[in-house]
Amino acid sequence: MATSNPAQDVADIIHQSHPVDTTIPYDAGWVAGKTIIITGGASGFGEGFFRTWAKHGANVIIGDVNSARGKALVEEVRKETGSQNHHFLYCDVTNWQSQVDFFRTATELSPTKGIDAVVANAGIVEDPMSFQRPVGLDLPEPPKPNFRAFDVDMVGVMYTAHLAMWHLPRNPRSQTAKASAIPGPNTPDRHLLLIGSVASLAPLAGSVEYSVAKHGVLGMFRSLRSTAFANGIRVNMLCPYFIDTAIIPAGGRLILAGGAMGKPEDVVDAGTRLIADTRIVGRALVIGPKVRVDGDFDLLPETSKEGNEKAVWEAYADDFVELEVFTLRFIKLLNTVQRIRGWGGWMLDIAKALMYPISFLMRR
């Protein structure tokens, strides 16, 4: 049963920051010195993130199944930035061991021997209507379907997020994420950035696998942001609308013809804000076509000189204003445990992080 007692607003307890005001400028240079890993980093949003963050001084390691494209992209970005701290690693997100190897090698390649941010970006779409059109109708029994899109977009993201829970607290010199943090370059972080979709918020007709997976990513985000503070991790999410990238097939472009699509640069900018500004904790941003709105967010004509252009909106901002009693008590319990661990727990985590390379070599 939900409560309506203002005293039971636990946003502060879980270290959630205030709603994101995208009119306030941020400094992309705050990403400098951070080690960021990106799944699906060889194309699309992943490539956009990589180029932007590398340009501003981050150490970026991308994983992808497209080795040729990934290696060529890294060489190009190394030349552009003059930094050799950018790497490509083969990573099949549907394969647990492939992701384990990706995270381990990325940690070894990191100049700080730690990971500051994990971006669960890898994603694909299935053939439209494939779920509703089973094959083998002339066979005596239905063949097993291939849910490759679900495996990449949901199972792969869960693997990535789970590994982030393991690695991020081990990042040397990193501290518990909180809204009162002071952002800046060379500031260690513990950040998981999930990439959802407008399909996380609304049904996408004809794409059952993709919709199920992206709804699942939203569910993961809403759950994790209420408890990840216990490990000092901040979790944020991007939900792009139909964005003009290669993931939208020709058929989809025909359907969208005449309608507005979002711009990749708006997604990259929103992601850069979340990565750079360590004060943003537990927030989800929806990126859509840029429109002009007034102070009440009512749509204005494109030719209007009033209002402001806006492409980024916040979603699920009020999860923790009212809570069920069980959830409230559970979060307060986690908060108490986190306080008790205090500096002693932090020192133990750092010691384990420093010993990790040695223990790994001994196991080999």
N, C-alpha and C positions, 0 to 999 in steps of 0.2 A: 504493500500500500504506500503510495507516494505521500510525502510530507509537504507541508507548505510553510514550515517554520523557518524564517530567515536565518535563525541561528544554525540551521542545519545545512547551510550553503558551505560546502567543503572545498570550494575552488582553491582557497588559500592553503588548505591542508595538503592538497595534492600538488601544490606549487604551480597551478595553472595560471598563466598570465592573463592580463586583461585582453579584451578583443583587439584584434590587429587593426590599427589605423594606417591604411596604406597611403594616406596623404602625408604622413610624417616620413621624411627622407631617412634612408639608412646608407651605410657606407659598404659597398661591395668589397672594399679592401679589408674588411674584417675577416674575410675567409683566408687571408694570407697565413701560411704556416700550418694550416689544418691539413690532416690527411683524410681524404674523402674517398670512399669506394662507391662505385655505381654499378649495379647490375643492368644489363642491357644498355651499356654505355657507348656502343659503337654507332648508334644512329638515333634519330628522333630526339625526344627530350633529353635522353642520356647524353647524346653528342652535344646538344646545346648547353647543358649543365657543365660538361667537361670543358668545353672551349672557354666558357665564361669564367669558371672558377679557376682554371689554370692561368688565364690571363691576369687574374687578380692575386696570384701568388700561392694558391693552394697546391698541395701535392695530391694529384688525382690518379686513382687506379681504377680502370674500367674492366668489367668482365662481360663477355658476350660469347655466343656460339659462332659468330662470324669473325673468324680469326684474321682473314685477309683484310677486311675492312677495319677491324680493331687495331691491328698493327700499323697499318698505313695512317690511320688517324692519330695515333700516338706519336709517330715520327713527325707528322705535320705539326702537331701542337708543340712538340719539343723544340722544333726549329723556330716556331713563332715566339715562344716564351723564353728560349735559351735555358730551359731547365730540363734536367734529365730525371727529375723526380716524378715523371708521369709514366705509367706502365699499362700494358694490356696483358690480361690473363684470360685464358680460355675458361669459360664458366657456363655450364648447363644448369640453369636454376632448378630444373626438375630433378636433378640428381644430387642427393644429399652430400655424397662424398666430394663431388665437384665443387659444391659451395664451401664445404669445410676446407678444401685445399685452397680455394680462392681467398678466404678470410685469413688463413694461416700465412700464405705467401705474401698477401698484402701487408700483413703486420710486419713481416720480415723486411719488406721493401720500404716500409715507412721510415722516413728520417728520424722520427720520434719513437719508432718501435711501438706505435699504438695507432688506433683508429679513432678519429674524432667524430666522423659522421658516416652513416650507412644510408644509401639511397636505394630503396627497393623499387627499381624503375622498370625492370624487364617485363614486357607484356606483349601479347599478340591478340588478334581477333580470329574467331572461327569463320568458316564459310557461312554466310547468312542463311538462316532457315535450316541448317544442317541438323539441328536437334529434332525439329519437327518432321524431318523427312528421312526416316531410317532407311538404310540400304538393306539389300538382301531380302526383299519381300517375296521372292520366289523360292527362298530356302525353307527347309522344314522348321528351323528355329532362328531367331534373330542373332546375328553376330555381335560380338562385343564392340561397342562404339569407341572411337578414338576421341577422348576429351582432352586433347593437347592444350587447347586454350585455357581450360580450367587448371590443368597441371602447371602451366607457366604462371598464370595470373593469380592463382590462389595458393596452391601447394608451394610453388616456388617462392612466393612472397612470405609465406609462413616460415619456410626454411631460413630465408634471409633475416626475418625479424627475430627468430629464435637465436640465430647465431649472433645477431647484434646484442641481444640480451646477455650473451656470454662474453663477448669481446669488449663492448663499450666500457663497462665498469673497470676493466683492466687497463684502460688507457692511462699511461703515466701522467702524473700531475693534474689529471682531470678532477673536478670536484662535482658535487651534487648540483644538477641543473635546477635553476630557480629563476623566477621572474625578476629578481633583484640583481641578477648577474650584470657585470659590466662588459659589454661586447668590445672586441678589439682584435687586432691581428695577433697571431701567435698565442692565442688563448685556447688551451685544451678544452675539449667539449665531449659530450656524450649524447649524440643526436641520432635518432632514427627518423628518416623522412620517408613516408609511405606515399606512393603515387596511385591514387584512385582514379576516378573518372566521374563525369556526370552520370554514368551508369551506376555509380555508387549511391546516387540520390534518387534516381528515377528509372523506371524500366526502359530498356532499349529494345524496341520491337525487333524480333528476328534474330537477336544475339543472346540466346539463353545462357550459354557457357560464360560469356564475357560479363553479362549482367549479374549472374550468380557470384562469380569470382569478385567483381568489384564491390558488390554489396558486402561480401565477406571481408574484403579489405577495410571497408568502413567499420564493420563490426569489430574487427581487430583493433583498429585505431581507437574507437570509443572505449573499448575495454582496457587496452594498454595504457592510455593516457591517465586512467584513474588509479593505476597501480605502479607504473614504471618509475615513479619518484622514489620508490623504496630502493631501487638500484641506482638512483641519481641520474636517470636517463630522461631526456625530454623527447617526446614523440609528437610529430606534426604530420600533416597530410595535405596533399594537393589533389584537387578534383577538377581536371580540365574538362571543359565542354568540348564540342566538336572543334578540334584544332586542325589547322591546315598542315598536316604531316602525312607521311607515307602510310601510316597505319589505317587511314580512311581509304577503303578500296574504291574503285571506279564506280561501282554501283551506289555506294554511299554518297559519293560526290554528286551523282545525278539526283539522288533524293534531296540532297541539301541545296541543289542549285537554286539560286535566288534568295537563299537564306544566309544569315550571317554566320561566319565561322570565326573562332578565336584565333589569335596569332601566337605562334610559338614563342616569340620574344616576351610576351606577357607571362607565359608559364615559366620561362627561365627567370624572369625578374622576380616572380613570386617565390620560386624555389630559392633564389639567391637571398632574398630577404629572410626566409626561414633559416637557411644555413648560416648566414652571417650574423644575424641578431640573436645572440644566445639568451636574450630575455624572453623570447617567444616560446611558450611551453604549452602543449596540448591544444593546438589550434589547427583548424581545417580551412583551407582557402579554396574557393571555387573560381575558376578562371573561364570567362566566357568572352563573347564578342564585346568590343568596347562600345558603350552607349553613353549618352548624356542624360544625367539625372539631376533632380533638384535636391534640396536638403532633406526631403522626405522620401527620397529614392523613387519618385515618380518619373516616368520616362518623359523626356523632352525631345522635341524635333532635333534632328542632326544639325540643322542650321541655326538653332537657338544659341544666343550668346550668354544665356544664363546657365547656372548649374556647373557641373564638372563632368568630365569624361571618366568612366569607371569600367574596368574590366575584371576586377577582383572583388569577391564577396566572401563573407565568412559563413560557414555552415556549422550546424550543431554547436552553437555557441553557449547554449544554456543547459547542457546535460547535468550540471552539478548545482544548479540553483535549487532544485528539489530532488530529493533522493529517497529511495526505499530505505526502510530502517536497517535491513540487513546490510545493504551496500554502504550506508553511512557508518555503521559500526565496524565493518571490515576495513574500510579506508582509514578510520581513526586508529584501528589496531596496527595497521601497517605503518602509519605515521609514528606511533609510539615505538615500534621496533626499530625503525630507522633512526630515531633520536637516541635510543639506548646504544645502538651500535656506535654512533658518533665517530670520534677521531680514531678510536681503537679499530673499528671496522674498516675505516678508510686506510689506515696504516697496513692492516692485514691484506687488503685488496692490492695495494701498491707493492707490497712484498711479493705477493703471488705473481703480479705482472712482471716484476723484475726477474723473477726466477723462471718465468715461462720459457724463454729461449734455451736456458741451460737444461731444464727438465725435458724439453722437446728433443734436444740433441742426445741426451742420455737414453731416452726411449728408443731412438733410432739405432 
